[in-house]
Amino acid sequence: MPSSLNRASLARTRLARTQLARTRLIGVTAALAASAFVLAGCSGGSTTTSGATASAITIGTTDKITTLDPAGSYDNGSFAVMNQVFPFLMNSPYGSPDVKPDIAESATFTSPTEYTVKLKTGLKFANGDDLTSSDVKFSFDRQLAIADANGPSSLLGNLESTAAPDATTVVFTLKQPNDQTFAQVLSSPAGPIVDEQVFSPTALTNDQDIVKGNAFAGQYVISSYDFNNTIQYKANPNYQGLLGAAKTATVNVKYYAESANLKLDVQQNNIDVAFRSLSATDIDDLKKNTKVKVVDGPGGEIRYIVFNFNTQPFGSTTAEADPAKALAVRQAVADLIDRDAIATQVYKGTYTPLYSYVPAGLTGATDVLKGLYGDGSGKPSADKAKSTLAAAGVTGKVTLNLQYATEHYGPSSGDEYALIKDQLESSGLFTVNLQSTDYVQYSKDRVKDLYPAYQLGWFPDYSDADNYLTPFFSKDNFLANHYDNTAVQDEIIQQVGETDQAKRTSEIEDIQAKVAADLSTIPFLQGSQVAVVGSTVNGTSDTLDASFKFRYGALSKG
């Protein structure tokens, strides 16, 4: 962003790039509920005229939807739906993390601060409405106008304005020149293009109206919708995007409250695909089942603890506010967490220890936390934690209220946080009050300063180190944890517009060093993507890629 961008604007802009984790709210009509699909098992496989197989595929998940409106959700479960039904200007082809034009013909910088997109001609929504540059402008304008606390508008922090000079041309004017991430942002949760005839320009549109309005132009449309119970998708014959025609005409998605039931159904072939989330123990067991295949994909998911700088022990709004003592508490927690134990005991190796804010495999990743905390080699150290607290004048046991979400990050979260509680308390330095909440309520409570320390997981919006920095460490960030380091904010702005890749990498590394000293979050695990599919299901590896988007259109049976 330009050096003239003030920090309040930075907070609004770069924060939006982070609101990450992704949440959406949903409504259902009686007619839709009545028409909810009947789950299909292993049906036959003739071919339709569009080239998609007539055989339906049924997918199971424990991920929850918050809302179908792209302006109101920033969670994995909601974005999974949006990826199937909404069009994007830019998208990732199967098997690649790099974006290319989707419903666009071209997209390029026409000046350092102008990014110009040319749409394909003849685009339409499934309801027959024309899809033009006016809808594109409307989609981005409403993201910024609504700026929902649980939405992704912060990802558009560098967007100054959007213009539609003609029906197929869109010009994005950016605050910072040469934004190296903007094309990726257009493929992110902030990027779905919506129908201005159906969506409100100033408020979230409820799910019932979205489905009833058939306001879709992705590979699929929603033909039946029962909020967080079932969704039926039908292939969209008029889709003109990058991914091509869906390979299966009908996809049914079933939502599970318990992962144990998800495992039972996939191992008995009652469903064809289980994607997010099975426990590590269940995955290990399913690898021995000849009726299913366990498919792994590259992982950008990270797990981390967030500290609220206002309400954590010795936080700025507590009766014993003391920044030095608050930092010592965070440092002591970092000294005591045993990443190897969590990865092996809880996750059976499906997660690996993470000592970086940017996960391994992405340019700029470092192991900065390994040398700073614990024994200096990645292991915990109670002696180090004790001396850190003593040096700051912290006496007696520290009481830490620690919150985690039930099921949203998988069924092993309870075991994960029980082990963290044990690691902290066995040092004799902490008393941990561990509590859990359903994610729909959790996502509301955590931004209201109700949790002094809490669990989050991150599923990247796009495959760039910035997506692990801007959302967390901008002033008014997605975490809403009151972390405010102007040096970090300035360098985040700088790296986004840096065209010298070696210099940008160095800046990304330096940002992590600064954040590691502050410890607003403690990342500790990195996970891979895992899907369990029936033995006749094809195409899973095509979509289980480094774009981190699970596209149903790649799947087929037979």
N, C-alpha and C positions, 0 to 999 in steps of 0.2 A: 504494500500500500504506500501511497505517497507520504513523504515525511511530514506533510502538512496535515495528515489525518490525525484528528485529536483522539485522545484515549477513550472518550465516551463513545465516539463513533467506532473505534476499534472494538470496544466491548460489544457493541451491537453487531458489528460485522463479523469479526472473527469468531465471536462466541457462537454465532449462528452456525458456523462451520463445524460446530462441535456438538450440538445439543444431542449429543449422541447417545443416546442410545436409542430412542425411536419408539413412539407411542401413538395409539389411535383409538378412537371411540366409535361405537357402532350401534346402529339401530336396525330393526327388522320389521317388515310389514307382515301382517297375518298371512297374506297371500304367498309371500316368499317362504315363510315358515312352513306353510301347508305343502309347498312344492319341494321341500327339502329332499335331497336325493336319497335314494336307497343305495347303500354301499355295494359296490361291485367287487366280486372276488376275481377270479381268473376267467375273463370272458374271451370269446373268440376274436379273431383279428383280420377281418376283411378290410378293404381300403375304401375310403370315401373319395369323392371326386376331387377334393382339395389336396389329396395326397396324405392326409392324416389317417391313421388307423382307426377303425371303428371301436376297437377294444379300449374300454375305459381303464384308467389308472387311478388307484386310490392311494393317497398319501396321508400319513399320520404325523402329527406334531403336538408337542406340548406348548409351543410358542403361542402367546396370546396376542390378539389384535386389540389396539386401543381405539383407533378410528381409521376409516378409509380415506379421510381427507388428508392429502399430503401436507397441508399447512398445520395439522394438529398432531402429528405423530412423528417420532424419531426412534422407533424401536424396531427390532429385527422382525418380530411377528407381523407388524403392520406393513413394513417395507416388502416382506415376502409376497404379500398380496399385490402391492402396487407394481412390483416388477413384472407381474403377469398381465396386468390389465391396462396400465397407463403407458403412453408413448413418452419417449425421451428424445431430446435433441441429439444427445451423444449417448453411446452405450458401449459395452464391452462385448466383442464377439466371443462365442464359446471358446474356452481354452486360453483366454488372454486377459491380462489385467489392463491392457491399453485400450483407450476409448477411440471410437470412430463415429462418424455421423450415423445416426439412427433414422429418424424421420427427416433428418436434414440431408441435403445434397452435399453441402460443404460447410466448413466452420473454420475461420481463420482470423488472426489479428490483421485488421486493415489500418490500424495505427496502434501505437503502444498502449493506448487506453480504450480502444474500440475493438470489440470482438464481434464479428459479423457472421451470422448464420443464414444460409439460404435453405428454405424448406423445399421438399419435393412438392410437385404440383398434384392437385386432385386429392389431397388428404381429407379423410372424413372420420368422424367418430361413429361408433356402432349405431347410434340413434339417427344417423343421417345428417347431423350438423356438419358443416364444413369446418375443417381444422386449418386455421390460417395463423399468420403472424399475430393477429389480434388476440387469439387464444393464448399464444406464447407470452406476449406482453402481460396479459391478464394474469396468467399463472404466477409469474415472478412478482408482479406488483402486489398481488394479494398475499403472497408469502411474507413480504416485508410489511404490509399494512396490518396483517393479523398478528404476526410476531408472537405466536402462541408459545407459552413457557415450555410446553412439551413438544414443540415443533422444531423444524430444521432451519428456520430463517437465518440463524447465525452463520450458516454455511455461505450465505450470500453477503457477508460482511464487506466484501470488496466491490459489491455492485452499487454503482451510483444511480443508474437509471436504465430503463429498457425502452427502446423505440421500435415501432413497426412502420417503416416508411412506405411499404407496399405489402401486398397480401402474402408474399413469400419471403420477405426479408425482415430479419430481426437484428438490431444493433444493440449490444450490451456496452454501456459506458462504465468503465471500471475506475475505482479510486486510485488504485496502485497500478502502474504500468507493468506489462509483460508478466501478468499473473501466471505462474507455471502450473497452477492447479485448477484454473477456471474450467477448462474442458472436462476435467474429472468431476468438478462440482455439478456440471450440467447432467451428469449421469447419477448423481447422488440422491438421497431422500428429498433434497430441495428441488429436484429437477423434473418430476412428473408434470406433463402438460395436461391441463384440465379444460373442460368445456365451459366457456363463459356463459352459456345459456342455461347451465345446470347449477354451477357453484356460485355461492355468494362472494362478492368482492371484499367484504369486510368482516365476515364471521365464518366460523367453521360450518360446513354443510354436513348434515347427519347422514349416516350410512344408508338409511332407508331411501332418502332422496337421490343419493348417488347411484344406487343399484336400480331404482325405479327409472331414473333418467337415462340408464344405459350409456353413461358418459365415459366410454372406454375406447381405446384405440391401440391397445397392445396386442400381443399374440392371442390373448383370450379375453372373453367377456364373462361376467358373472351372471349365471342363469338362475342360481338359487343361493340364498344367503341366510344363515341362521347364526347369529353372532357368537363366535367362539364355540360353536358346536359343529357346523358343517358349512362348506362352500362347494358349489358345483361350478366348474368353469367349462365353457364351450369355446372351441377354436374360433377365432375371428377371421373370417374369409377375406376381409378387406385390409388386414394388417399389411403395411408397406415398409416395415422397419428392417433393421440390419439383420435380425435373427432369422428371418425367413418364416415360412409357415410352420406352425406347431405340428409335431409328429404324431400327436394323439388328439383325437377330436374332443374327448371328454375327460376331464380330470376332476376327481372328487377329493376334497381335503376334509379330514376328520380331526377335530381338536380334542386332545386328551387332558384330563385333569391330573392323571397319574402316569408317570413314565412306565410303571410296571405293566399297566394295561396296554400301552403302546408296544412294549416288547412282546407281550403275549400275542397280540394280533399280528405283528409282522412275522413272528416265528411260526405261526400257524397259517400263514399266507391269507389271512383275512383282509390284510391290506398289502399293497405292493411295495410301498416305500415308507420307511421311518426316517424322518430327518428333523433333528432337534426336538427333544434331547433325551438320549438314553444314558444311563449311568455307565461308567467305565467297566463295572463288573458285568453289566448286561451285554455290552459290546464284546467283551472278552468271551462271554459264554456263546454269543451268537456266531462268533467266528468258527465254532465247532459244528454249527448247524448246516447241513447240506442243502436245506431248502432255501437258504438265503445267501446273499453275498454282502460282505462288509467292504465298503468302498471309502478310501481315504482321499482327501484333497488338501491342498496347501492351506495353512491356517494363518489368519491374521488376527484371530480372536485373542484378547488378553483379559486377564482377571486382575483386579486391583482393589485396594482399600482407599476410600476417599475420607479425608479429614475436613470437617467443617471448622474453619478458622475462627468462627464466632462462638460455637458451642462445645468444641472439644475441651478436654481438661485444660484449664488455664487459658481458654479462648477469650477473645476480646470482649464478649458480652457476659462472661461468667463473673461471679463475685470475686474470684481469685485471678483475674486477668493478668497474664504475664507472658509476653511473647517469647522470652528466652525459655521459660519452663514449658510452654506449649510446644516449641520446637524440640526440646529434649524428650518430651513424651513421644512425639512422632519418630524421632531418631531411635529411641529405645525399642519401639515396636519394630522398626526396620532391623534392628540388631537381633531381634528374637525370632523372627519368622524363619522357619525351616522350609524352604521351597522344595528341596528334594523329597522331604517326607510327604508333603502334600501331593506332589506329582506322582509319587510311587504308591503311597498307601491309599490315597483317595481315588486317583485317576488312572492307576495302572499303566502309566506311561503315555496315555493319550494326551496329556499335557506335559510340558517341559518347564523347568525353572526359567524365569525371566528376570533379568537384572537391568533391563533397559526400558526407557519410555517408548521407544520405537522398537517393535518386535524384530527379532532376528530374521534376516532375509531381505529386509528393506534397506535401501541406501541411507546411511546415517545412523544405523543402529550401533549402540555401544553397550558395554557391560559396566557402566559407570557406578551402578549401585553395589556391585560386587566388592569393589575395593573400599568403598566408603563405610559400609556397615557390616555388622557381624564380625567374623574373624578375619575379614579381608580377602577371603578366598571363596565366598559364597555360602559358608556355613554360619549358623547362628552363634551368638556369644552372649551369655548372660552377664559375664564380667564386664563386657563393653557396655551393655545396657545399664548396668548398675552404676558404673563410673560416669556415664553420660548424665543420668538423672541427678547424681550427687553433685556433679560440677555445676549444675543449674540451680541447685538448692532445693530440689524436690525431695521431700522426706515422706516416709511411709508408703504404703501401697497406693498406686494410682487406680482410681475407679474409671473404667472405660466402658461406655455404653456403645455396643457394636451391633449393627443391624444388617440382616441379609434378607434377600427375597426368596420366597418359596417357589420352587419349580422353574422360574423364569430362566435361570442360568443352569438348569439341569437338576436332576434329582439328588446329585451328590453335594449340593451346596450346604446342606445341613451337616454332613460329615466334614466338609472342607472347613467350615467355620467353627465346628466343635474342636477340630484339631488346632486351629489358630488360637482359640480360647485356651486350650490346654498348654500350647507353647508359651503363651504370654503369662499364664498363671503359674506354671511350673517354675518359672524364674523367681517367684516370690516377690515380684515387683508390681504386678497388676492384679486387680480384681475385675473380671470382665462380665458385664451383664449382656448376655447374648439374646437377641430377640429376632423374630422373623415376621414378615408381612407379605401378603399376596401382592404381586407386582403391580397390578392396576392401582391399588391404593399406595403402594410403595413409591411409584413414580410421582405421585402428587405430594406425598409427605416429605420426601427427601429435599425438595426445593423450598420447603417452608421452615428450614432450620430445625427440623424435629430429630435429626439423626446426627449426633456428634461425630460418629465414624460409621461408614457403611460400605457395603459391597456394591461394586459395579463390574460389569463386563463390557468390553467394547468390540463391536463388529464393524470393521472399517467401512466408511462410505465409498472410499476409493483407495487404490494401492499407492499411496504416497505418504512419506513420513509426516508431512504437514497435518494429515488427518488424525495423528496421534498427539499433536501439539496444540494447534489452534483451538480445538474444542475444549481442551482441559485447562489451558494456561493463559488464555486471554482474560482480561479484567472481569467482564461479566460473562463468565464461561458457562458451558452446559452443566457443569457440576454444581453451579450456584453455591460454591463453598467459600466465597469471599477471599480467595487467593488473589493477590494484587502485587505483581513485581513488574515495574515499568521497564526494567532492562530486558526482561524476558519478552514482554509485549513488543518492545521496539524491535528485537531481533527476530521475532516471529514475522512481523511485517516485512522486515528486510529480506528474509529467506524466500518468501513467497514470490517476490519479483526478481530474484537473482537468476540471471540467465547463464552465468558461469557455474557449471555443475559442481566443479571441485570446490569452489568457494561456498556454494549453497550447502554442500555436504558438511563442510567445516562449521557453518553456522548452525546447522541442525544438531551437530554434536555438542556445540557450545551451549545451546539452549538446554539440552538434557543435563549438562553439568550444573547449570544454574538451578534448574528445577530439582535436581537430586539433592542439592544443598538445602533447599526449602522444604522438600517432602510434603507437598500438598496432597500427593497420592503416593501409594506404594504399590507398584506393579509387581506381581510375583509369579504369574503363570502365563504361558502361551500355549494355545490349543490348536489342533488341526480340525478340519471339517470331516465329519463322518456321516455317511448315510448307509442304512441297511436296506437292501432291496431284495425282492424275489428273484429267483434264479433265472426267470425269463425276461427280466427288465433290462433294457439297454439304454445307453446314453448318459448314465449317471456321471461317469468320469468326464464327459464333455462339458457339463455345467458345473461340476464341483471343482471350480478353478479359482485362480487368484483374483478374479473380479469379486469374489465372495457373494455372488448372487446366484441363488438356486433357481434356475429357470425351468419351469415344467415343460416347456415346449420342446426341450431336447430329449425327453423321455418317451420310450415306446416299449411295447410288450410283444413277445412272440419270437 
